[in-house]
Amino acid sequence: MVVHPPADSVDATGYLIPPYDTDPGWTVRIWDRGARIDYPLYIPGGAHAAYYATAADAMDAAVNALRIVLS
């Protein structure tokens, strides 16, 4: 997978967090240092964290979220 960042400087990171205890799957957190904001990805229509069945699914979600942050 290749991600092409914009020409401007961007400082954002996506973290994949494996399931633990009673979590039903992987979660993703985005840290945008430029805006000084750290947030989890949520499911559409509510303030509930999104869970992903596999690390690959979580990675796809993180890359898509970072593309939004970078654009």
PyMOL Python script that loads the backbone (N, CA, C, O; Angstrom):
from pymol import cmd

cmd.read_pdbstr("""\
ATOM      1  N   MET A   1       0.845  -1.165   0.000  1.00  0.00           N
ATOM      2  CA  MET A   1       0.000   0.000   0.000  1.00  0.00           C
ATOM      3  C   MET A   1       0.892   1.230   0.000  1.00  0.00           C
ATOM      4  O   MET A   1       1.860   1.299   0.757  1.00  0.00           O
ATOM      5  N   VAL A   2       0.579   2.177  -0.824  1.00  0.00           N
ATOM      6  CA  VAL A   2       1.329   3.426  -0.903  1.00  0.00           C
ATOM      7  C   VAL A   2       0.379   4.571  -0.601  1.00  0.00           C
ATOM      8  O   VAL A   2      -0.696   4.676  -1.191  1.00  0.00           O
ATOM      9  N   VAL A   3       0.787   5.427   0.324  1.00  0.00           N
ATOM     10  CA  VAL A   3       0.005   6.616   0.655  1.00  0.00           C
ATOM     11  C   VAL A   3       0.831   7.825   0.226  1.00  0.00           C
ATOM     12  O   VAL A   3       1.983   7.964   0.635  1.00  0.00           O
ATOM     13  N   HIS A   4       0.260   8.685  -0.581  1.00  0.00           N
ATOM     14  CA  HIS A   4       0.957   9.871  -1.058  1.00  0.00           C
ATOM     15  C   HIS A   4       0.498  11.072  -0.241  1.00  0.00           C
ATOM     16  O   HIS A   4      -0.616  11.558  -0.438  1.00  0.00           O
ATOM     17  N   PRO A   5       1.349  11.568   0.685  1.00  0.00           N
ATOM     18  CA  PRO A   5       0.952  12.721   1.494  1.00  0.00           C
ATOM     19  C   PRO A   5       0.968  14.002   0.674  1.00  0.00           C
ATOM     20  O   PRO A   5       1.633  14.065  -0.360  1.00  0.00           O
ATOM     21  N   PRO A   6       0.247  15.021   1.118  1.00  0.00           N
ATOM     22  CA  PRO A   6       0.260  16.303   0.409  1.00  0.00           C
ATOM     23  C   PRO A   6       1.636  16.957   0.545  1.00  0.00           C
ATOM     24  O   PRO A   6       2.450  16.540   1.368  1.00  0.00           O
ATOM     25  N   ALA A   7       1.884  17.970  -0.257  1.00  0.00           N
ATOM     26  CA  ALA A   7       3.170  18.655  -0.238  1.00  0.00           C
ATOM     27  C   ALA A   7       3.401  19.404   1.073  1.00  0.00           C
ATOM     28  O   ALA A   7       4.545  19.539   1.509  1.00  0.00           O
ATOM     29  N   ASP A   8       2.343  19.887   1.702  1.00  0.00           N
ATOM     30  CA  ASP A   8       2.473  20.607   2.970  1.00  0.00           C
ATOM     31  C   ASP A   8       2.816  19.639   4.091  1.00  0.00           C
ATOM     32  O   ASP A   8       2.553  18.440   3.993  1.00  0.00           O
ATOM     33  N   SER A   9       3.391  20.156   5.129  1.00  0.00           N
ATOM     34  CA  SER A   9       3.745  19.349   6.293  1.00  0.00           C
ATOM     35  C   SER A   9       2.484  18.950   7.068  1.00  0.00           C
ATOM     36  O   SER A   9       1.647  19.793   7.391  1.00  0.00           O
ATOM     37  N   VAL A  10       2.368  17.668   7.354  1.00  0.00           N
ATOM     38  CA  VAL A  10       1.230  17.141   8.108  1.00  0.00           C
ATOM     39  C   VAL A  10       1.773  16.240   9.196  1.00  0.00           C
ATOM     40  O   VAL A  10       2.707  15.473   8.964  1.00  0.00           O
ATOM     41  N   ASP A  11       1.198  16.328  10.373  1.00  0.00           N
ATOM     42  CA  ASP A  11       1.656  15.502  11.484  1.00  0.00           C
ATOM     43  C   ASP A  11       0.454  14.781  12.085  1.00  0.00           C
ATOM     44  O   ASP A  11      -0.104  15.215  13.092  1.00  0.00           O
ATOM     45  N   ALA A  12       0.067  13.688  11.461  1.00  0.00           N
ATOM     46  CA  ALA A  12      -1.073  12.899  11.933  1.00  0.00           C
ATOM     47  C   ALA A  12      -0.684  11.429  11.914  1.00  0.00           C
ATOM     48  O   ALA A  12       0.027  10.976  11.017  1.00  0.00           O
ATOM     49  N   THR A  13      -1.156  10.687  12.913  1.00  0.00           N
ATOM     50  CA  THR A  13      -0.824   9.277  13.056  1.00  0.00           C
ATOM     51  C   THR A  13      -2.089   8.488  13.347  1.00  0.00           C
ATOM     52  O   THR A  13      -2.957   8.945  14.091  1.00  0.00           O
ATOM     53  N   GLY A  14      -2.194   7.303  12.760  1.00  0.00           N
ATOM     54  CA  GLY A  14      -3.287   6.386  13.076  1.00  0.00           C
ATOM     55  C   GLY A  14      -2.742   5.223  13.889  1.00  0.00           C
ATOM     56  O   GLY A  14      -1.752   4.603  13.499  1.00  0.00           O
ATOM     57  N   TYR A  15      -3.374   4.925  15.011  1.00  0.00           N
ATOM     58  CA  TYR A  15      -2.954   3.824  15.873  1.00  0.00           C
ATOM     59  C   TYR A  15      -3.960   2.688  15.801  1.00  0.00           C
ATOM     60  O   TYR A  15      -5.161   2.916  15.952  1.00  0.00           O
ATOM     61  N   LEU A  16      -3.494   1.477  15.576  1.00  0.00           N
ATOM     62  CA  LEU A  16      -4.344   0.296  15.617  1.00  0.00           C
ATOM     63  C   LEU A  16      -4.249  -0.293  17.015  1.00  0.00           C
ATOM     64  O   LEU A  16      -3.153  -0.537  17.520  1.00  0.00           O
ATOM     65  N   ILE A  17      -5.390  -0.520  17.636  1.00  0.00           N
ATOM     66  CA  ILE A  17      -5.418  -1.042  19.005  1.00  0.00           C
ATOM     67  C   ILE A  17      -6.090  -2.412  18.980  1.00  0.00           C
ATOM     68  O   ILE A  17      -7.259  -2.522  18.612  1.00  0.00           O
ATOM     69  N   PRO A  18      -5.356  -3.458  19.372  1.00  0.00           N
ATOM     70  CA  PRO A  18      -5.932  -4.803  19.320  1.00  0.00           C
ATOM     71  C   PRO A  18      -7.046  -4.978  20.350  1.00  0.00           C
ATOM     72  O   PRO A  18      -7.118  -4.240  21.332  1.00  0.00           O
ATOM     73  N   PRO A  19      -7.911  -5.962  20.114  1.00  0.00           N
ATOM     74  CA  PRO A  19      -8.986  -6.214  21.071  1.00  0.00           C
ATOM     75  C   PRO A  19      -8.420  -6.651  22.418  1.00  0.00           C
ATOM     76  O   PRO A  19      -7.396  -7.331  22.478  1.00  0.00           O
ATOM     77  N   TYR A  20      -9.088  -6.259  23.492  1.00  0.00           N
ATOM     78  CA  TYR A  20      -8.716  -6.724  24.830  1.00  0.00           C
ATOM     79  C   TYR A  20      -9.967  -6.807  25.674  1.00  0.00           C
ATOM     80  O   TYR A  20     -10.981  -6.169  25.390  1.00  0.00           O
ATOM     81  N   ASP A  21      -9.872  -7.607  26.716  1.00  0.00           N
ATOM     82  CA  ASP A  21     -11.001  -7.871  27.620  1.00  0.00           C
ATOM     83  C   ASP A  21     -12.264  -8.226  26.835  1.00  0.00           C
ATOM     84  O   ASP A  21     -12.323  -9.268  26.182  1.00  0.00           O
ATOM     85  N   THR A  22     -13.262  -7.365  26.903  1.00  0.00           N
ATOM     86  CA  THR A  22     -14.543  -7.685  26.261  1.00  0.00           C
ATOM     87  C   THR A  22     -14.755  -6.951  24.938  1.00  0.00           C
ATOM     88  O   THR A  22     -15.850  -7.000  24.379  1.00  0.00           O
ATOM     89  N   ASP A  23     -13.724  -6.271  24.427  1.00  0.00           N
ATOM     90  CA  ASP A  23     -13.863  -5.583  23.141  1.00  0.00           C
ATOM     91  C   ASP A  23     -14.174  -6.588  22.032  1.00  0.00           C
ATOM     92  O   ASP A  23     -13.576  -7.663  21.980  1.00  0.00           O
ATOM     93  N   PRO A  24     -15.100  -6.242  21.153  1.00  0.00           N
ATOM     94  CA  PRO A  24     -15.444  -7.170  20.073  1.00  0.00           C
ATOM     95  C   PRO A  24     -14.489  -7.143  18.882  1.00  0.00           C
ATOM     96  O   PRO A  24     -14.636  -7.954  17.968  1.00  0.00           O
ATOM     97  N   GLY A  25     -13.509  -6.228  18.870  1.00  0.00           N
ATOM     98  CA  GLY A  25     -12.596  -6.186  17.733  1.00  0.00           C
ATOM     99  C   GLY A  25     -11.569  -5.081  17.877  1.00  0.00           C
ATOM    100  O   GLY A  25     -11.437  -4.461  18.933  1.00  0.00           O
ATOM    101  N   TRP A  26     -10.851  -4.849  16.803  1.00  0.00           N
ATOM    102  CA  TRP A  26      -9.816  -3.816  16.749  1.00  0.00           C
ATOM    103  C   TRP A  26     -10.442  -2.423  16.733  1.00  0.00           C
ATOM    104  O   TRP A  26     -11.537  -2.242  16.199  1.00  0.00           O
ATOM    105  N   THR A  27      -9.754  -1.437  17.316  1.00  0.00           N
ATOM    106  CA  THR A  27     -10.178  -0.046  17.240  1.00  0.00           C
ATOM    107  C   THR A  27      -9.051   0.781  16.619  1.00  0.00           C
ATOM    108  O   THR A  27      -7.909   0.330  16.529  1.00  0.00           O
ATOM    109  N   VAL A  28      -9.391   1.989  16.197  1.00  0.00           N
ATOM    110  CA  VAL A  28      -8.426   2.901  15.580  1.00  0.00           C
ATOM    111  C   VAL A  28      -8.535   4.249  16.271  1.00  0.00           C
ATOM    112  O   VAL A  28      -9.631   4.762  16.497  1.00  0.00           O
ATOM    113  N   ARG A  29      -7.381   4.814  16.601  1.00  0.00           N
ATOM    114  CA  ARG A  29      -7.329   6.185  17.123  1.00  0.00           C
ATOM    115  C   ARG A  29      -6.489   7.017  16.171  1.00  0.00           C
ATOM    116  O   ARG A  29      -5.477   6.551  15.649  1.00  0.00           O
ATOM    117  N   ILE A  30      -6.915   8.246  15.951  1.00  0.00           N
ATOM    118  CA  ILE A  30      -6.196   9.192  15.104  1.00  0.00           C
ATOM    119  C   ILE A  30      -5.662  10.311  15.993  1.00  0.00           C
ATOM    120  O   ILE A  30      -6.395  10.899  16.789  1.00  0.00           O
ATOM    121  N   TRP A  31      -4.365  10.590  15.841  1.00  0.00           N
ATOM    122  CA  TRP A  31      -3.747  11.688  16.578  1.00  0.00           C
ATOM    123  C   TRP A  31      -3.279  12.708  15.552  1.00  0.00           C
ATOM    124  O   TRP A  31      -2.354  12.449  14.783  1.00  0.00           O
ATOM    125  N   ASP A  32      -3.925  13.872  15.546  1.00  0.00           N
ATOM    126  CA  ASP A  32      -3.581  14.979  14.659  1.00  0.00           C
ATOM    127  C   ASP A  32      -2.826  15.993  15.504  1.00  0.00           C
ATOM    128  O   ASP A  32      -3.430  16.809  16.200  1.00  0.00           O
ATOM    129  N   ARG A  33      -1.516  15.936  15.441  1.00  0.00           N
ATOM    130  CA  ARG A  33      -0.699  16.819  16.275  1.00  0.00           C
ATOM    131  C   ARG A  33      -0.835  18.284  15.870  1.00  0.00           C
ATOM    132  O   ARG A  33      -0.745  19.174  16.716  1.00  0.00           O
ATOM    133  N   GLY A  34      -1.051  18.534  14.587  1.00  0.00           N
ATOM    134  CA  GLY A  34      -1.209  19.917  14.134  1.00  0.00           C
ATOM    135  C   GLY A  34      -2.412  20.583  14.776  1.00  0.00           C
ATOM    136  O   GLY A  34      -2.344  21.745  15.177  1.00  0.00           O
ATOM    137  N   ALA A  35      -3.518  19.847  14.875  1.00  0.00           N
ATOM    138  CA  ALA A  35      -4.737  20.379  15.494  1.00  0.00           C
ATOM    139  C   ALA A  35      -4.807  20.056  16.986  1.00  0.00           C
ATOM    140  O   ALA A  35      -5.704  20.523  17.689  1.00  0.00           O
ATOM    141  N   ARG A  36      -3.846  19.248  17.467  1.00  0.00           N
ATOM    142  CA  ARG A  36      -3.786  18.810  18.876  1.00  0.00           C
ATOM    143  C   ARG A  36      -5.083  18.088  19.264  1.00  0.00           C
ATOM    144  O   ARG A  36      -5.677  18.360  20.307  1.00  0.00           O
ATOM    145  N   ILE A  37      -5.504  17.157  18.393  1.00  0.00           N
ATOM    146  CA  ILE A  37      -6.733  16.399  18.625  1.00  0.00           C
ATOM    147  C   ILE A  37      -6.413  14.908  18.543  1.00  0.00           C
ATOM    148  O   ILE A  37      -5.705  14.464  17.639  1.00  0.00           O
ATOM    149  N   ASP A  38      -6.941  14.144  19.493  1.00  0.00           N
ATOM    150  CA  ASP A  38      -6.815  12.691  19.520  1.00  0.00           C
ATOM    151  C   ASP A  38      -8.222  12.127  19.642  1.00  0.00           C
ATOM    152  O   ASP A  38      -8.952  12.473  20.570  1.00  0.00           O
ATOM    153  N   TYR A  39      -8.608  11.254  18.705  1.00  0.00           N
ATOM    154  CA  TYR A  39      -9.974  10.743  18.749  1.00  0.00           C
ATOM    155  C   TYR A  39     -10.037   9.327  18.180  1.00  0.00           C
ATOM    156  O   TYR A  39      -9.228   8.960  17.328  1.00  0.00           O
ATOM    157  N   PRO A  40     -11.003   8.529  18.655  1.00  0.00           N
ATOM    158  CA  PRO A  40     -11.216   7.208  18.050  1.00  0.00           C
ATOM    159  C   PRO A  40     -12.107   7.351  16.823  1.00  0.00           C
ATOM    160  O   PRO A  40     -12.807   8.352  16.671  1.00  0.00           O
ATOM    161  N   LEU A  41     -12.078   6.360  15.959  1.00  0.00           N
ATOM    162  CA  LEU A  41     -13.048   6.332  14.862  1.00  0.00           C
ATOM    163  C   LEU A  41     -14.368   5.823  15.426  1.00  0.00           C
ATOM    164  O   LEU A  41     -14.391   4.926  16.270  1.00  0.00           O
ATOM    165  N   TYR A  42     -15.459   6.402  14.954  1.00  0.00           N
ATOM    166  CA  TYR A  42     -16.797   6.056  15.429  1.00  0.00           C
ATOM    167  C   TYR A  42     -17.602   5.394  14.324  1.00  0.00           C
ATOM    168  O   TYR A  42     -17.287   5.523  13.141  1.00  0.00           O
ATOM    169  N   ILE A  43     -18.652   4.678  14.734  1.00  0.00           N
ATOM    170  CA  ILE A  43     -19.575   4.122  13.746  1.00  0.00           C
ATOM    171  C   ILE A  43     -20.492   5.253  13.279  1.00  0.00           C
ATOM    172  O   ILE A  43     -20.741   6.196  14.029  1.00  0.00           O
ATOM    173  N   PRO A  44     -20.991   5.167  12.054  1.00  0.00           N
ATOM    174  CA  PRO A  44     -21.905   6.203  11.563  1.00  0.00           C
ATOM    175  C   PRO A  44     -23.182   6.259  12.411  1.00  0.00           C
ATOM    176  O   PRO A  44     -23.712   5.229  12.826  1.00  0.00           O
ATOM    177  N   GLY A  45     -23.655   7.466  12.657  1.00  0.00           N
ATOM    178  CA  GLY A  45     -24.939   7.653  13.320  1.00  0.00           C
ATOM    179  C   GLY A  45     -24.903   7.609  14.830  1.00  0.00           C
ATOM    180  O   GLY A  45     -25.962   7.568  15.456  1.00  0.00           O
ATOM    181  N   GLY A  46     -23.744   7.615  15.438  1.00  0.00           N
ATOM    182  CA  GLY A  46     -23.725   7.587  16.901  1.00  0.00           C
ATOM    183  C   GLY A  46     -22.337   7.780  17.456  1.00  0.00           C
ATOM    184  O   GLY A  46     -21.342   7.727  16.734  1.00  0.00           O
ATOM    185  N   ALA A  47     -22.291   8.000  18.736  1.00  0.00           N
ATOM    186  CA  ALA A  47     -21.014   8.216  19.414  1.00  0.00           C
ATOM    187  C   ALA A  47     -20.528   6.910  20.034  1.00  0.00           C
ATOM    188  O   ALA A  47     -20.249   6.844  21.232  1.00  0.00           O
ATOM    189  N   HIS A  48     -20.431   5.879  19.207  1.00  0.00           N
ATOM    190  CA  HIS A  48     -19.931   4.588  19.658  1.00  0.00           C
ATOM    191  C   HIS A  48     -18.686   4.252  18.849  1.00  0.00           C
ATOM    192  O   HIS A  48     -18.658   4.416  17.629  1.00  0.00           O
ATOM    193  N   ALA A  49     -17.660   3.781  19.543  1.00  0.00           N
ATOM    194  CA  ALA A  49     -16.415   3.439  18.848  1.00  0.00           C
ATOM    195  C   ALA A  49     -16.670   2.363  17.799  1.00  0.00           C
ATOM    196  O   ALA A  49     -17.467   1.446  17.997  1.00  0.00           O
ATOM    197  N   ALA A  50     -15.971   2.504  16.681  1.00  0.00           N
ATOM    198  CA  ALA A  50     -16.055   1.493  15.621  1.00  0.00           C
ATOM    199  C   ALA A  50     -15.097   0.354  15.965  1.00  0.00           C
ATOM    200  O   ALA A  50     -13.971   0.590  16.405  1.00  0.00           O
ATOM    201  N   TYR A  51     -15.547  -0.866  15.763  1.00  0.00           N
ATOM    202  CA  TYR A  51     -14.708  -2.054  15.966  1.00  0.00           C
ATOM    203  C   TYR A  51     -14.553  -2.753  14.632  1.00  0.00           C
ATOM    204  O   TYR A  51     -15.483  -2.807  13.826  1.00  0.00           O
ATOM    205  N   TYR A  52     -13.360  -3.290  14.411  1.00  0.00           N
ATOM    206  CA  TYR A  52     -13.044  -3.957  13.154  1.00  0.00           C
ATOM    207  C   TYR A  52     -12.646  -5.399  13.448  1.00  0.00           C
ATOM    208  O   TYR A  52     -11.917  -5.666  14.403  1.00  0.00           O
ATOM    209  N   ALA A  53     -13.127  -6.324  12.627  1.00  0.00           N
ATOM    210  CA  ALA A  53     -12.924  -7.753  12.861  1.00  0.00           C
ATOM    211  C   ALA A  53     -11.464  -8.166  12.738  1.00  0.00           C
ATOM    212  O   ALA A  53     -11.008  -9.063  13.448  1.00  0.00           O
ATOM    213  N   THR A  54     -10.727  -7.512  11.839  1.00  0.00           N
ATOM    214  CA  THR A  54      -9.329  -7.897  11.615  1.00  0.00           C
ATOM    215  C   THR A  54      -8.435  -6.661  11.644  1.00  0.00           C
ATOM    216  O   THR A  54      -8.903  -5.529  11.526  1.00  0.00           O
ATOM    217  N   ALA A  55      -7.135  -6.908  11.805  1.00  0.00           N
ATOM    218  CA  ALA A  55      -6.174  -5.813  11.762  1.00  0.00           C
ATOM    219  C   ALA A  55      -6.176  -5.158  10.380  1.00  0.00           C
ATOM    220  O   ALA A  55      -6.001  -3.944  10.271  1.00  0.00           O
ATOM    221  N   ALA A  56      -6.373  -5.952   9.327  1.00  0.00           N
ATOM    222  CA  ALA A  56      -6.421  -5.408   7.968  1.00  0.00           C
ATOM    223  C   ALA A  56      -7.596  -4.446   7.798  1.00  0.00           C
ATOM    224  O   ALA A  56      -7.455  -3.400   7.164  1.00  0.00           O
ATOM    225  N   ASP A  57      -8.751  -4.796   8.361  1.00  0.00           N
ATOM    226  CA  ASP A  57      -9.915  -3.905   8.298  1.00  0.00           C
ATOM    227  C   ASP A  57      -9.636  -2.602   9.053  1.00  0.00           C
ATOM    228  O   ASP A  57     -10.000  -1.520   8.591  1.00  0.00           O
ATOM    229  N   ALA A  58      -8.987  -2.715  10.217  1.00  0.00           N
ATOM    230  CA  ALA A  58      -8.640  -1.532  11.007  1.00  0.00           C
ATOM    231  C   ALA A  58      -7.643  -0.663  10.253  1.00  0.00           C
ATOM    232  O   ALA A  58      -7.732   0.565  10.286  1.00  0.00           O
ATOM    233  N   MET A  59      -6.691  -1.300   9.572  1.00  0.00           N
ATOM    234  CA  MET A  59      -5.696  -0.557   8.790  1.00  0.00           C
ATOM    235  C   MET A  59      -6.363   0.217   7.655  1.00  0.00           C
ATOM    236  O   MET A  59      -6.036   1.380   7.419  1.00  0.00           O
ATOM    237  N   ASP A  60      -7.286  -0.418   6.962  1.00  0.00           N
ATOM    238  CA  ASP A  60      -8.024   0.269   5.890  1.00  0.00           C
ATOM    239  C   ASP A  60      -8.754   1.495   6.432  1.00  0.00           C
ATOM    240  O   ASP A  60      -8.730   2.561   5.816  1.00  0.00           O
ATOM    241  N   ALA A  61      -9.405   1.342   7.588  1.00  0.00           N
ATOM    242  CA  ALA A  61     -10.141   2.452   8.191  1.00  0.00           C
ATOM    243  C   ALA A  61      -9.189   3.574   8.598  1.00  0.00           C
ATOM    244  O   ALA A  61      -9.501   4.751   8.416  1.00  0.00           O
ATOM    245  N   ALA A  62      -8.030   3.213   9.147  1.00  0.00           N
ATOM    246  CA  ALA A  62      -7.048   4.225   9.559  1.00  0.00           C
ATOM    247  C   ALA A  62      -6.530   4.993   8.351  1.00  0.00           C
ATOM    248  O   ALA A  62      -6.431   6.220   8.394  1.00  0.00           O
ATOM    249  N   VAL A  63      -6.201   4.289   7.279  1.00  0.00           N
ATOM    250  CA  VAL A  63      -5.694   4.956   6.068  1.00  0.00           C
ATOM    251  C   VAL A  63      -6.752   5.890   5.500  1.00  0.00           C
ATOM    252  O   VAL A  63      -6.431   7.011   5.107  1.00  0.00           O
ATOM    253  N   ASN A  64      -7.999   5.456   5.449  1.00  0.00           N
ATOM    254  CA  ASN A  64      -9.072   6.324   4.945  1.00  0.00           C
ATOM    255  C   ASN A  64      -9.262   7.554   5.821  1.00  0.00           C
ATOM    256  O   ASN A  64      -9.476   8.655   5.313  1.00  0.00           O
ATOM    257  N   ALA A  65      -9.183   7.370   7.140  1.00  0.00           N
ATOM    258  CA  ALA A  65      -9.329   8.501   8.047  1.00  0.00           C
ATOM    259  C   ALA A  65      -8.166   9.474   7.886  1.00  0.00           C
ATOM    260  O   ALA A  65      -8.366  10.688   7.922  1.00  0.00           O
ATOM    261  N   LEU A  66      -6.965   8.956   7.712  1.00  0.00           N
ATOM    262  CA  LEU A  66      -5.814   9.837   7.532  1.00  0.00           C
ATOM    263  C   LEU A  66      -5.882  10.586   6.207  1.00  0.00           C
ATOM    264  O   LEU A  66      -5.417  11.721   6.110  1.00  0.00           O
ATOM    265  N   ARG A  67      -6.449   9.970   5.208  1.00  0.00           N
ATOM    266  CA  ARG A  67      -6.618  10.682   3.933  1.00  0.00           C
ATOM    267  C   ARG A  67      -7.529  11.889   4.117  1.00  0.00           C
ATOM    268  O   ARG A  67      -7.307  12.930   3.498  1.00  0.00           O
ATOM    269  N   ILE A  68      -8.544  11.764   4.953  1.00  0.00           N
ATOM    270  CA  ILE A  68      -9.453  12.878   5.229  1.00  0.00           C
ATOM    271  C   ILE A  68      -8.712  13.967   6.009  1.00  0.00           C
ATOM    272  O   ILE A  68      -8.847  15.154   5.710  1.00  0.00           O
ATOM    273  N   VAL A  69      -7.925  13.554   7.015  1.00  0.00           N
ATOM    274  CA  VAL A  69      -7.161  14.519   7.805  1.00  0.00           C
ATOM    275  C   VAL A  69      -6.167  15.253   6.924  1.00  0.00           C
ATOM    276  O   VAL A  69      -5.956  16.455   7.086  1.00  0.00           O
ATOM    277  N   LEU A  70      -5.549  14.528   5.983  1.00  0.00           N
ATOM    278  CA  LEU A  70      -4.508  15.112   5.143  1.00  0.00           C
ATOM    279  C   LEU A  70      -5.055  15.981   4.028  1.00  0.00           C
ATOM    280  O   LEU A  70      -4.318  16.781   3.451  1.00  0.00           O
ATOM    281  N   SER A  71      -6.347  15.836   3.711  1.00  0.00           N
ATOM    282  CA  SER A  71      -6.874  16.609   2.584  1.00  0.00           C
ATOM    283  C   SER A  71      -7.438  17.940   3.012  1.00  0.00           C
ATOM    284  O   SER A  71      -7.919  18.705   2.176  1.00  0.00           O
TER     285      SER A  71
END
""", "prot")
cmd.dss("prot")
cmd.show_as("cartoon", "prot")
cmd.util.cbc("prot")
cmd.orient("prot")
